[in-house]
Amino acid sequence: MKKITEISRKSWIKAIIISLLYIAFLIWVKSWMGLVALPFIFDAFTFRIIRWDWWKSLKNKTLYQIMGWIDAIVFALVAVYFVNIFLFQNYAIPTSSLEKSLLVGDHLYVSKVAYGPRKPMTPLTMPLTQNQFPGGGKSYFDKPQWPYERVKGFGKIKLNDIVVFNYPAGDTVITSADPRIASADYYGMIVYPLGKSHCKEIDLDTLSPLEQRRIYDFYYSVGRKYIVQNEKTFGKIMARPVDRRENYVKRCVGLPGQTLEIRNGIIYLDGVANKQPDAAQTNYVVTLERPIPEALRQKMHLSLEDLNVSDNRPGQHIIPLTVQSRDMLAAMNGIASRIEPYTSSQEESEWLFPQNMNTHWTIDDYGPVWIPAKGASVELNIGNLPLYERIIKVYEGNDLKVERDGTILINGEKAGSYTFRMDYYWMMGDNRQNSADSRFWGFVPEDHIVGRPVFVWLSLDKDKKWGQKGKIRWDRMFRRVSRYN
């Protein structure tokens, strides 16, 4: 321990500045429990009652070096933990759902302060991981779980903002060794389809809403039972807390309180058409007379996912195109004899959200759906309950039951309406017919919001190898994401 006369003026200034910054941080996040750490911060720069650097007196050089590395690594991990939670994090675009606005291989700087950082809900988490270590294995502890709180940010989500959020349907996952199964939507791609495939075909149109509900409940129970009985194929069923669910990035196309409807691929909000992003893609049926030349393919920004080399031959193909790339292809004589919009079928759209409601909606003709707002109420009945029951049960933690006669009980009491405790959003990809989004898993709760992408700091073309020209897309470096809104 140092005497007061041994503490330099420089150390006092450092201690005061760091302490004031820390207090300002605590005021911002409204976390007064953090004051417990203030004496320790002050001590580290002044009296040193605690020997913070005890290892520096070690005479064993090997142990000294090991402790030096441990000290540096611990400091770095703690710093990264707080930066990722409260300031910003990196996010790499893994799929083509936002093309051609954001591309696969774009690395985004995601601001946490744009909408306000969310306080940790699962605090015991390994920094730089989402839910697994690189070699496998869970990278967080389920307990303790802290309630949702958000620190005040610079603004709120605006219509057509591109947003990073936790995947809402990721509350339940299966641990299959097959990545195709492990990454699939548990509800819409596994449990309900599996259940239906093991049951007799039923014409749901001939049934009442209550009878339809019983059928869907049966599908779910059969599908879940099949997964449990076939653990070698599917792995175990596990639950993930909100902030440990996978991060997704989509465009917010519906705000709390708005009524959304999709007609012929166009989004309408409260009856008014929403502006399509300039770089949005939709599918076209293209009849090729000869292969698209490589130079034209690159000029049209068609990735190998959009048009694989083996598919680039004469014949009929379904190709996602922007308006600009469609016009470019149509202007080239002798390549495409027909380019017509593709219309999705009922079969492709069978398990849209809500999976337990017989809607006959498709990905191109969907809704109308009212998006819940905090403090607003909705009348509940068996007909519309599937739209909001996941919110009531899962996102807002109520006990919901439906009696044999169709009576709805919330927390044991008869309910004819429900008042929402959070705001909700509707998120969709710009690659409109090739995006897993709110049409498949529904509303995004406000407690799932992670942040807003600010700019692309690195962009890598997955179709090119390292050393190959164009691997790094220099023209996209440090572009602001807002230019794609």
C-alpha positions in Angstrom: 0.0 0.0 0.0 1.3 3.5 -0.9 1.3 6.4 1.4 -0.6 9.5 0.2 2.7 11.4 -0.2 4.0 8.6 -2.5 1.1 9.0 -5.0 2.1 11.2 -8.0 0.0 14.1 -9.3 -0.4 12.2 -12.6 -1.9 9.2 -10.7 -4.4 11.4 -8.9 -5.5 13.0 -12.2 -5.9 9.6 -13.9 -7.9 8.2 -10.9 -10.2 11.2 -10.9 -10.8 11.2 -14.7 -11.4 7.5 -14.9 -13.7 7.6 -11.9 -15.7 10.5 -13.4 -16.0 8.7 -16.7 -17.2 5.6 -14.8 -19.8 7.5 -12.9 -21.0 9.1 -16.1 -21.4 5.6 -17.6 -23.4 4.5 -14.5 -25.7 7.5 -14.8 -26.2 6.6 -18.5 -27.1 3.0 -17.9 -28.9 3.7 -14.6 -27.0 1.0 -12.8 -26.2 2.3 -9.3 -25.0 -1.2 -8.2 -21.9 -0.4 -10.2 -20.8 2.1 -7.6 -19.5 -0.9 -5.6 -16.6 -1.1 -8.1 -15.7 2.6 -7.8 -13.4 2.2 -4.7 -11.5 -0.6 -6.5 -11.0 1.6 -9.6 -9.7 4.5 -7.5 -7.4 2.1 -5.6 -5.9 0.7 -8.7 -4.6 4.2 -9.6 -3.7 5.5 -6.2 -3.2 3.6 -2.9 -2.9 0.1 -4.3 -4.2 -1.5 -1.1 -4.9 -4.5 -3.3 -1.8 -5.7 -5.1 -3.2 -5.7 -8.6 0.1 -6.5 -10.3 1.4 -9.0 -7.7 2.6 -11.3 -10.5 5.2 -8.7 -11.6 7.3 -9.6 -8.5 7.6 -13.3 -9.6 11.1 -14.5 -10.0 10.2 -17.5 -12.2 10.4 -16.1 -15.7 8.1 -18.7 -17.3 5.4 -18.1 -14.7 5.9 -14.3 -15.1 5.4 -14.5 -18.8 2.3 -16.7 -18.4 0.7 -14.3 -15.9 1.5 -11.4 -18.2 -0.4 -13.1 -21.0 -3.3 -14.0 -18.7 -3.4 -10.4 -17.5 -3.5 -9.0 -21.0 -6.1 -11.5 -22.2 -8.4 -11.0 -19.3 -8.2 -7.2 -19.8 -9.0 -7.6 -23.5 -11.9 -9.9 -23.0 -13.5 -7.6 -20.4 -13.0 -4.6 -22.7 -14.5 -6.4 -25.6 -17.4 -7.6 -23.5 -18.4 -4.1 -22.5 -17.7 -2.6 -26.0 -19.9 -5.3 -27.6 -22.7 -4.8 -25.2 -22.9 -1.0 -24.9 -21.2 0.5 -28.0 -20.8 -1.6 -31.2 -20.1 -5.0 -32.6 -19.2 -6.6 -35.9 -21.8 -8.5 -37.9 -21.1 -10.5 -41.1 -23.9 -11.0 -43.6 -24.3 -14.8 -43.9 -27.2 -15.1 -46.4 -28.6 -13.4 -49.5 -31.8 -12.3 -47.9 -31.0 -8.6 -48.1 -29.4 -8.6 -51.6 -28.8 -6.5 -53.5 -28.8 -3.9 -50.8 -26.4 -5.7 -48.5 -24.4 -8.6 -49.9 -23.1 -11.9 -48.5 -19.7 -11.2 -47.2 -20.4 -7.6 -46.1 -19.0 -7.0 -42.6 -21.1 -4.4 -40.8 -20.3 -2.0 -37.9 -23.4 -2.3 -35.8 -24.1 0.6 -33.5 -25.7 -0.4 -30.1 -26.2 3.3 -29.2 -28.4 4.0 -32.2 -31.5 2.5 -30.5 -30.0 2.2 -27.1 -27.9 -0.7 -25.9 -29.7 -3.6 -24.2 -28.4 -4.4 -20.8 -27.1 -8.0 -20.4 -29.9 -10.6 -20.0 -27.5 -13.5 -19.9 -24.5 -12.0 -18.2 -22.2 -15.1 -17.9 -21.3 -15.3 -21.6 -17.9 -15.8 -23.3 -17.0 -12.6 -25.2 -16.8 -12.8 -29.0 -19.3 -15.7 -29.1 -23.0 -15.8 -29.6 -24.1 -19.1 -28.2 -21.3 -21.6 -29.1 -17.6 -21.9 -28.9 -15.9 -22.2 -32.4 -15.3 -25.9 -31.8 -18.8 -26.5 -30.4 -20.3 -26.5 -27.0 -22.4 -23.9 -25.2 -20.6 -20.6 -24.5 -22.9 -19.2 -21.9 -24.5 -20.1 -18.6 -28.3 -20.2 -18.4 -28.4 -18.6 -15.0 -28.6 -16.0 -13.8 -31.1 -14.4 -16.2 -31.7 -10.7 -15.8 -34.9 -8.9 -16.9 -35.0 -6.9 -20.1 -33.8 -3.2 -19.8 -32.7 -0.9 -22.5 -30.4 2.2 -22.1 -31.5 5.4 -23.7 -30.1 5.7 -27.3 -29.9 8.3 -30.0 -33.3 7.4 -31.6 -36.0 4.8 -32.4 -36.4 2.4 -35.2 -37.7 4.1 -38.3 -39.6 2.6 -41.2 -37.3 0.9 -43.7 -34.3 1.0 -41.3 -32.0 -2.0 -41.7 -31.9 -3.6 -38.2 -29.9 -6.4 -36.4 -31.9 -8.4 -34.0 -32.1 -11.8 -32.2 -33.9 -14.4 -34.2 -37.4 -14.7 -32.5 -38.0 -18.3 -33.4 -34.6 -19.2 -32.1 -36.0 -19.8 -28.6 -36.2 -23.5 -29.4 -33.5 -25.3 -31.4 -32.3 -28.8 -31.9 -28.7 -29.9 -31.6 -28.5 -32.1 -34.7 -25.0 -32.8 -36.1 -26.5 -32.0 -39.5 -26.2 -28.3 -40.0 -29.2 -28.2 -42.3 -31.4 -29.5 -39.5 -29.7 -27.6 -36.7 -30.2 -24.3 -38.6 -33.8 -24.9 -39.7 -36.7 -23.1 -38.1 -37.9 -25.4 -35.4 -41.6 -24.5 -35.8 -42.1 -23.9 -39.5 -39.6 -26.3 -41.1 -39.4 -29.1 -38.6 -42.0 -29.8 -35.9 -45.3 -28.8 -37.7 -44.3 -30.3 -41.1 -43.1 -33.5 -39.4 -46.3 -33.8 -37.4 -48.5 -33.3 -40.5 -46.5 -35.8 -42.5 -47.3 -38.5 -39.9 -51.1 -37.8 -40.0 -53.9 -38.4 -42.4 -54.6 -35.6 -44.9 -57.4 -33.4 -43.6 -59.4 -30.6 -45.4 -59.0 -27.8 -42.9 -61.4 -25.6 -44.9 -64.3 -27.8 -43.7 -63.5 -27.3 -40.0 -64.3 -24.5 -37.6 -61.4 -22.3 -36.2 -61.6 -24.3 -32.9 -61.4 -27.6 -34.7 -58.5 -26.4 -36.8 -56.7 -25.4 -33.7 -57.0 -28.9 -32.3 -55.6 -30.3 -35.5 -52.6 -28.0 -35.4 -52.0 -28.8 -31.8 -52.1 -32.5 -32.7 -49.6 -31.9 -35.5 -47.2 -30.1 -33.1 -47.4 -32.9 -30.4 -46.8 -35.6 -33.1 -43.9 -33.7 -34.6 -42.3 -33.1 -31.2 -42.7 -36.7 -30.1 -41.1 -37.9 -33.3 -38.1 -35.6 -32.8 -37.7 -36.8 -29.2 -37.9 -40.5 -30.3 -35.3 -39.9 -33.1 -32.5 -38.2 -31.1 -29.8 -39.7 -33.2 -31.1 -37.7 -36.2 -32.3 -34.5 -34.6 -30.3 -34.2 -31.4 -31.8 -32.8 -28.3 -34.3 -30.0 -28.1 -33.0 -27.0 -26.2 -34.1 -23.5 -25.3 -32.0 -20.4 -25.7 -32.4 -17.1 -23.8 -33.3 -14.0 -25.8 -29.8 -12.4 -26.2 -28.2 -15.8 -27.0 -30.4 -16.4 -30.0 -28.8 -16.0 -33.4 -28.4 -12.5 -34.8 -30.4 -11.7 -38.0 -30.4 -8.6 -40.1 -33.4 -7.5 -42.1 -35.3 -4.4 -43.1 -38.0 -3.0 -40.8 -41.1 -2.8 -43.1 -43.7 -2.5 -40.4 -43.8 -0.4 -37.2 -45.9 -0.9 -34.0 -49.5 0.0 -34.5 -49.5 -0.3 -38.3 -51.5 -2.8 -40.3 -49.4 -4.6 -42.9 -50.6 -6.4 -46.0 -48.7 -7.8 -49.0 -50.4 -7.8 -52.3 -48.7 -9.2 -55.4 -45.4 -8.7 -53.7 -45.9 -5.1 -52.7 -46.1 -4.1 -49.0 -49.0 -1.9 -47.9 -49.1 -0.2 -44.5 -52.5 1.1 -43.4 -53.5 0.7 -47.1 -50.6 2.8 -48.5 -47.9 1.1 -50.6 -44.5 1.2 -49.0 -41.5 2.2 -51.1 -39.6 -0.7 -52.5 -35.8 -0.5 -51.9 -33.9 0.4 -55.1 -31.8 -2.7 -54.9 -34.6 -5.1 -54.0 -34.7 -8.5 -55.8 -37.6 -10.6 -56.9 -37.7 -13.9 -58.7 -38.3 -14.0 -62.5 -38.9 -16.9 -64.8 -36.2 -16.5 -67.4 -35.9 -18.5 -70.6 -32.3 -18.5 -71.7 -31.4 -19.0 -75.4 -27.7 -19.1 -74.5 -25.7 -18.8 -71.3 -25.3 -15.4 -69.7 -21.7 -14.3 -70.4 -19.5 -14.0 -67.3 -18.8 -10.3 -67.9 -22.6 -9.6 -68.0 -23.3 -11.9 -65.0 -20.8 -9.8 -62.9 -22.2 -6.5 -64.3 -25.7 -7.7 -63.2 -24.2 -8.6 -59.8 -25.5 -12.1 -60.1 -23.8 -14.3 -57.5 -23.3 -18.1 -58.0 -26.1 -18.5 -55.6 -28.4 -16.5 -57.9 -27.3 -18.3 -61.0 -25.0 -21.4 -60.6 -22.6 -22.2 -63.4 -24.3 -25.5 -63.9 -27.7 -23.8 -64.4 -26.4 -21.1 -66.8 -27.4 -22.9 -69.9 -30.3 -22.7 -72.4 -33.7 -23.5 -70.8 -36.1 -22.1 -68.2 -34.7 -20.9 -64.9 -35.9 -19.0 -61.8 -33.5 -16.2 -61.2 -33.6 -13.3 -58.6 -33.2 -10.0 -60.3 -33.3 -6.3 -59.4 -35.2 -4.0 -61.8 -31.9 -2.7 -63.1 -30.5 -6.2 -63.8 -33.8 -7.3 -65.4 -33.7 -4.4 -67.8 -30.0 -5.0 -68.5 -30.7 -8.7 -69.4 -33.8 -7.8 -71.5 -31.7 -5.3 -73.5 -29.2 -8.0 -74.6 -30.3 -9.5 -77.9 -30.2 -13.3 -78.2 -29.7 -14.2 -74.5 -33.2 -14.3 -72.9 -36.3 -14.8 -74.9 -38.7 -14.4 -72.0 -38.5 -12.7 -68.6 -41.6 -12.8 -66.5 -42.3 -12.3 -62.8 -42.4 -15.5 -60.8 -45.5 -16.1 -58.6 -45.1 -18.2 -55.5 -47.4 -21.1 -54.9 -49.5 -22.3 -52.0 -47.2 -25.3 -51.6 -44.1 -23.1 -51.1 -46.0 -21.0 -48.5 -47.7 -23.7 -46.5 -45.9 -23.1 -43.2 -45.9 -19.3 -43.0 -46.5 -17.6 -39.7 -48.7 -18.4 -37.9 -48.1 -22.1 -38.5 -51.2 -23.0 -36.6 -53.7 -20.9 -38.6 -55.3 -21.9 -41.9 -54.8 -18.7 -43.9 -54.1 -19.6 -47.6 -51.6 -16.7 -47.5 -48.5 -16.8 -49.7 -45.2 -15.0 -49.5 -46.5 -12.6 -52.2 -50.0 -12.2 -50.9 -50.0 -12.0 -47.1 -52.2 -10.5 -44.4 -53.6 -8.2 -43.3 -51.8 -8.3 -40.0 -51.9 -5.7 -37.2 -48.5 -5.1 -35.6 -48.9 -4.8 -31.8 -47.8 -1.6 -30.0 -46.9 -1.2 -26.3 -50.0 -0.3 -24.3 -52.4 -1.1 -27.2 -55.1 -3.8 -26.8 -56.6 -6.3 -29.2 -59.8 -8.3 -28.9 -59.1 -12.0 -28.8 -61.0 -14.9 -30.3 -60.2 -18.3 -31.6 -59.9 -16.9 -35.1 -57.1 -14.4 -34.4 -55.5 -16.0 -31.4 -52.8 -17.8 -33.4 -51.4 -14.4 -34.5 -50.8 -13.2 -31.0 -50.5 -16.3 -28.8 -46.7 -16.5 -29.2 -46.4 -12.9 -28.0 -48.7 -13.6 -25.0 -47.0 -16.9 -24.0 -43.4 -16.7 -25.1 -42.4 -13.1 -25.4 -44.4 -11.7 -22.5 -44.4 -14.7 -20.3 -48.1 -15.4 -19.6 -49.9 -18.7 -19.1 -52.3 -19.1 -22.0 -54.8 -21.9 -22.3 -57.8 -22.6 -24.5 -60.7 -24.6 -23.0 -62.6 -27.3 -24.9 -65.4 -24.8 -25.6 -63.0 -22.2 -27.0 -62.8 -20.1 -23.9 -59.4 -18.3 -23.7 -57.7 -18.2 -20.3 -54.7 -15.9 -19.6 -53.1 -16.6 -16.2 -56.2 -18.5 -15.2 -58.7 -15.8 -16.0 -61.1 -15.5 -18.9 -59.7 -13.1 -21.5 -61.6 -11.4 -24.3 -58.7 -9.0 -25.0 -55.0 -8.5 -24.3 -52.9 -5.4 -23.7 -49.3 -5.6 -25.0 -46.3 -4.8 -22.8 -43.8 -4.3 -25.6 -43.6 -2.8 -29.1 -43.3 -5.2 -32.0 -41.8 -4.9 -35.5 -42.2 -6.6 -38.9 -38.9 -7.5 -40.6 -38.3 -8.6 -44.2 -35.4 -9.2 -46.5 -35.0 -7.2 -49.8 -34.5 -10.5 -51.7 -38.3 -10.8 -51.3 -38.9 -14.4 -52.5 -35.7 -15.8 -51.0 -35.8 -14.5 -47.5 -36.7 -16.2 -44.2 -38.3 -13.3 -42.4 -41.4 -12.2 -40.4 -43.6 -14.0 -43.0 -42.2 -17.2 -41.6 -41.7 -16.4 -37.9 -43.8 -13.4 -37.1 -43.3 -10.3 -35.0 -39.9 -9.2 -33.7 -40.2 -8.0 -30.0 -38.4 -4.8 -28.9 -36.3 -6.8 -26.4 -34.8 -8.7 -29.4 -33.4 -5.6 -31.0 -29.6 -5.6 -31.1 -28.7 -2.4 -33.0 -28.4 -0.6 -36.3 -25.8 -1.3 -39.0 -23.9 2.0 -39.7 -21.4 1.2 -42.4 -19.8 -1.7 -44.3 -16.1 -1.8 -43.0 -15.2 -4.9 -45.1 -16.7 -6.7 -48.0 -15.6 -10.1 -49.3 -16.9 -11.9 -52.4 -17.6 -15.5 -51.4 -17.5 -16.5 -55.1 -13.9 -15.6 -55.4 -10.7 -17.0 -53.9 -8.1 -15.1 -51.9 -5.6 -13.6 -54.4 -8.3 -13.4 -57.1 -9.2 -10.0 -58.4 -12.4 -8.8 -56.9 -12.2 -10.9 -53.7 -12.2 -7.7 -51.7 -15.0 -5.4 -52.9 -13.2 -2.1 -52.4 -16.1 -0.1 -53.9 -18.3 -1.2 -50.9 -15.7 -0.4 -48.2 -17.0 2.2 -45.6 -20.3 2.7 -47.4 -23.0 3.9 -45.1 -25.8 1.4 -44.7 -28.4 4.3 -44.6 -27.8 4.8 -48.4 -29.7 1.6 -48.9 -32.8 2.7 -46.9 
